[in-house]
Amino acid sequence: MLLAALVIIFLILLTGLYVAAEFAAVGARRSRLRRLAEDGNGFAARILPVVEDPHELDRYIAVSQVGITLSSLILGAYGQAALAPAVVPLLQGIGVRPERAASTSAIVVLLTLTVLSMIVGELVPKSLALQDPTRTAIVTVLPMQWSLRLFSWAIAVLNGSGALLLKLLRVPSTGHRHVHSPQEIELLIAESRDGGLLEPEEQVRLHRALRLGLRTASQLMVPRGRLAALDVNTPIAGVLAIVTRSPFSRWPVYRGNLDDVIGMLHTKDLVTEYVTGMRRRSLAALLRPINRVRHDMPADRLLAFLREGRTHQALVVDANGRVIGLITLEDVVGELLGGVADEFKMARRPAARPRDEEPR
């Protein structure tokens, strides 16, 4: 009887191992596994190729399913053969008729083993794997690799049959991937906040980051009518008077009107000019190049564009190339963080405007 109990416990734990391995493989973070592997964790290095390759992940999950099915079937068959005969006398002792005791004993044993298997072999391992999938994947990788070698023939047959059936049904086989839609990620963020893992401010920032790609340059820019800019023919003395009264440090410079912006003036260059005593007469000599972006460029791409170009701002143009506004790094970061202000720019306001432009 003791041997039978030990075998049953082993089969239930084996089922739990395969259940935990399956959920852990799907939920494990590749970035964390990669860091652990780089730090010398051999088990992380073993599981990393599995979670990074959809085909290998398919095989890994298939062997989990094979293991769960076989261990459950063996548990049921062995449990009934080993325990049912011992339960018959107990049932007869409580008044069950002898002709019904054998069938009743089989049902009782099967129900008991099923409940134990569901709780200890499925629900508990699943919960543990979902709470810490990376650690669970590392712990279970070695027996799973042994199972991969043992059940390789079954995996080939089952995966091939499944792929053939999907092909007959004209359903594309995409495999298992660690991909979540933005809506699913938002739900995960909300659940993390409800579970106390995120502060409300962190949740708001993460939501803004997810929606950053939905915002465009035209939605975040300073409109043309509110744009602070300088005419290239403005005398240097006049430029000094304007910039000293303004909170802005970067100025688009145009010739004639804003459709012909020829560069950007940084007030640092103007100050350096006077500190060094060079005293150039032309504003055009102090200009730096200024980039242009389309009005429909997503904000996440715009952020990468500004960062890669090592620039703070860019002109926003419509489909016809007409300047419709100015976008700055501050505008994009403000959309992500909820507003960025300093002691010099408490509110955005124009400091100079072309005469032919009126605020919208």
N, C-alpha and C positions, 0 to 999 in steps of 0.2 A: 504493500500500500504506500509506503514511504517513497519507493522508487517511482511509482505512478505519479505521485504528487510532484516530485522533483521534475519529471519529464513534462508534466502539464505546465508547471511554472516556467520551465525553459522555453516551451513553445509559445506561451503568452508573451514572455519577454522578447522572444525573437520577432514576433509580430510587431511589438512596440518599436523594436529597432528599425524595421523597414518603414513603418509609418513615420517615425521621427526623421529618418534619412530622406524620405520623399519630400516632406514639407520643408525641411531645412535646405535641401538643394535648390528648391524653387525660391525660397525667401532669403537666402544668404546674400550679403552684399559683396559684390565683386571687388569694389574698391578696398574694403576692409581686408578681404582675403588676400588681395594683392600686396597690401602693406605687410601683413603677417608673413607672407611668403618671402618678401624682400628682407624681412628681419630674421629669416632663417627658420621659420616654422615649417617643418617638413610635411606635416599633415595638411596645412593650408596650401602648400605647393602641390599636393596630390589632388585636392578637390578643385583648385582654381581652373585647370583646363576643362573640367566638367561644366562648371557654371558659365564659362566663357564661350563654349561651343554648343549651339542648339542641338546638333546631332548627338553629341556625347551626353547632353542632359536628357535627351529622349531615351537613350539606352539606360542611363542611371535610374530614371523613373520607371522604366519597364522592368528592370530587375527588382525594384521595390515592390511593384505590383505582383510579380511572380512570387517573390518571397512571402508577401502578405497572404496571397491565395493558398500557397502550398502549406504554410505553417498553420493557417486556419483550418484547412481540410484535414491535415494530420492531427491537429488538436481535437477536432470533433470525432474523428474515427477512433483515435487512441483512447480518448476520454470515455467514450461509450463502451469500448471493449474492456477497459481496465476498471472503470468505476461502476458501470451499470450492474454487474452481477453482485457487487457488494451492497448496493442500495436496495436490491430486491427484498432481502430479509427484513430490512428496516421498514419498508412499506407494508410488508405482510404483518409486521408487528403492530402497526397502527390501524389494521383492519382492511387493507386493500386485498381484494381477492387474488389468489395465486395466478389465475389465468390472465389477470390484468397487471400484475405486479411487474412483469418483465417490460412490457411496453411503456408503462408509466415511469419505470426507472429510467428507461432510455430518454424519455421526454424531459424528465427532471434534470438528468445529467447534462443534456444538450442545452437546455435553457440556462442552467447555471454557468456552464462554460462559455456560452455566448455572452452573457452579461459580464462575466469577468474579462473576457477578451475585449469587449467594447470599452470597458472602463480602463483597465490596466494596459491593454494592448493597443488601444486606438486613441481614446479621448485624452488621457494623461500625456502620452508621448507627443500628440499633436500640439497640445497646449505648451509643453516645454519647448518644442521646436519653433513655434511661432513667437515665443517670448525672446529667444536668443538663437535665431537660425544659424548664424555664423559659427558659434561655438558648437552647436549640435552637429552641423555639417562636418566640422573638424573631428569630433569625437566618433562619428559613425563612418567616416570615410574608409577606414581599413577593412572592417568586415564587409562593407559594400563592394570594395574592390575584389575581395575573395569571391563574393557572390556573382560579380560580373564574369569572372572566369568560369565559375561553376555553371551558370545559367546562360552562357553566351549563345548556345544553340537555340534555347527557347526564346531568347530576346530577338534573334534574327528572324525566327519564324513569326513571332507575334508582331513585331514592328513591320515586317514585310506584308503580313496579312492585313494589318491596319491600314498601311499605305495603299495597298491594292483596293481595299474597300472604299477609302476616301476618293481614290481616282475614279472608281466606278460611279460614285455618287457625285463626281465633279466638284468635290470640295478640296480647295488647296490645302496642302499639308505644310503648315508654317513651323511646326515644332514648338517646343517650350522656350519662351523667351522671357527675360527679366524686363518687361516693358509695361508701363502703366500709362494710361491716358491722363491728361491734365485733370479731368474730373475725378479720377480715382485718387490721384495724388492729393487733391484738395480734401477728399474724404479722409485720407490717411492723416493729413495735417490736423483736421478737425478732431479726429479720434485721439491723436496724440495730445492735443490741447485739453480735451475732456478727461484724458487719463492723467493729467498733471505733468506730462513730459515737456510741454511747451508753455511759455508765458503768453498772455494775450498779445503783447507787442510782437513777439516772435512769430506768432501765427499770422498777424497782419502783414509782416514783412515777407513771409514766405508766400502768401497769397499774391502780394504785389509782384514778387519775382516771377510767379507762374504766369501772371497776366501781362507781363512786360512785353512779350512778343505780340500781344494783341493791340498794342498802342503804336501809333506811327509818328514819324517826325512832324507831320503837320498838326497833330494833336498836342504835341508837347512844346512846339516852338514858340518863340516870341513873334507875334504877327508883324507883318511889314509895317503896318500903321503905327506900331509902338516901338519900332526899331530905333535904337540910338546909333547914329552913324555920322561920319564926317565927310565933307566935300574935300577932294584932294587939293583944291585951290585955296583952302583956308590957310591964312598965314600961320606960321609956327607960333607966334604970340597969341593968336586967337585960339589955336589948338590948346595951348597951355591954359588959357583962361577957362576953356570948356572942361578939360579933364580934371582940373583942380576943384571944380564945383560938382563933379560927378562921382558916384560910387563905382563906376565901371573901370576896369583895367584894360579891356580889349575893345577896340573900335573898328567896325568895318569902314572902309574908306571907298567912296564911290566917285565916279566921274560923270557929272551930269545928273544921273538919277540912280536909284538903287538897282536897276537892271544891269548896270555896268559897274559892279563892285570890283575894284582892281587889287584889293589886298586888305590886310588887317594891321592896325597900329596897336602895339603893346606899349602902355604908358611907361613900362620899364625902359624901353628903348629911348623914349623921349627924355626921360630923366637922365639916363646915361649920356645922352647927347649933350645935355647942358652941364653935367658934372665934369665931363672930359673936356668941355670947351670947344667942341667941334663946330657947333652952331650951323648945321646945314640949313640952307634956305628953303629946300623943297620937302614937303611932307611925303612925297612919293619915295624919297630916298630911305625912309624909315620903315617902309611897309614890309610885312611878311606875307607869304602866300596864304590864301584862305580856301578851304575845300568846299565843295558843293555836294549835297545829297538830295536824292529824290524825295518828294513829299510823302510817298507811300512806303518808305523804308521802315521796317519794324524796329521798335526801340531796342530790342536785344542785339540786332545786327548793328544798329547805330552805335551802341555802346562799344561793341568790338571794333567798329570802324574808327571811332575817335581814339580808342586806346592804342590800336595798332599804328595809327598815323601820328601818335604823340601830339595830338592837337586838342584844344579845349573847346572849339566851336566850329560850326560849319554853316554855310548858307543853305537854306531849303528852297528848292526850285520845283516848279510844277512841270507837267509833261511837256510844255513848250519852252522850258528853260528860263522862265521868268522867276525872279526872286520873290518869294512869298513870305519869307521870314528867316529867323536865325535860331538855330538849335545849339545849346551848350551842354557840356558834360554835366553841369549842375542841374539842368532840366531833366536829364535822364536819371541821374542819381536821386533827384528829388522825387521822381515818380516811384522809384524803388524804395526809398526810405521814408517817404512822407513829407518831404520838404527840407531843404537845406538853406540855412540863412546864416549870415554873419553880421558883425556890428556895423559894417559899412553898407550892407544891402538889406535893409529891413523890408523893403518892398521894391518891386521892379518898376522902374519908371524911365521914360526917355530923357536923355540929357541933351540930345541934339537931333534934329530931324530935317531931312531935305525939305526945301520950301515947296516942292511940288507934291509932297506926300501929306496926307491928313490921317489922323488916328481913326481906326475903325471902331 
